[in-house]
Amino acid sequence: MRNEIYIGNRAFSKETLLIELELLNKLQRLSLKSGASVSETINNLLNQQLKEQQQ
């Protein structure tokens, strides 16, 4: 059984692809709860993380 999944001309390991899909699913759920887009949710999370690191 192959361990790679090909999308277009790029190869991804199955484990990496599953992790990324799981994270995307979590981002979508957070976005729905807050009424924001996924991009806005990502920006908010990054801003929070950066503020915490600066303290």
N, C-alpha and C positions, 0 to 999 in steps of 0.2 A: 504494500500500500504506500502510495506517495505521501510525503510529508509536506508537499508544497501545493499551494493553490495559485493558479495563474489568473491574473486579471489584466487583460490587454497583454502587454509585453513584460509585465512585472510579476515576479514570483514572491509569494508571501508564505511563511511557515504557517501551518494550521493553528498552532498555539498563539502566535502573534495576532493572527486575524481574529481568533475567537476573543482574545483579550480586548482588542480594539472595538469589536462589535458590542461586547459587554459594556465597555465604557461609554460608547455612543448611546446605548439603550438607557444607561443611568443619566446621561446628560439630557436626553429627550424627556425622561420622566421629571427631572428637576425643572426643565423649561416649562413643561405643561403646568406644574404646580405653581410656578411664579408668573406664568403668562408671558414669559420672555421667549425670544428665539434661542436656538442652541448657541449661536454666536454671542449673543448677549450674556448667556449663562457662562460660557467659557471666559469671556472678558471679566465678568464679575468674580469668578473663582480665581483667575490669575491676579486680579487686583487685590483680593483678600490675601492671597498667598504672599505677594510682594510686600504688602503692608506689614504682615507678620514678620517677615524676614528682616525688614528694616528696623524693627523694634529691638 
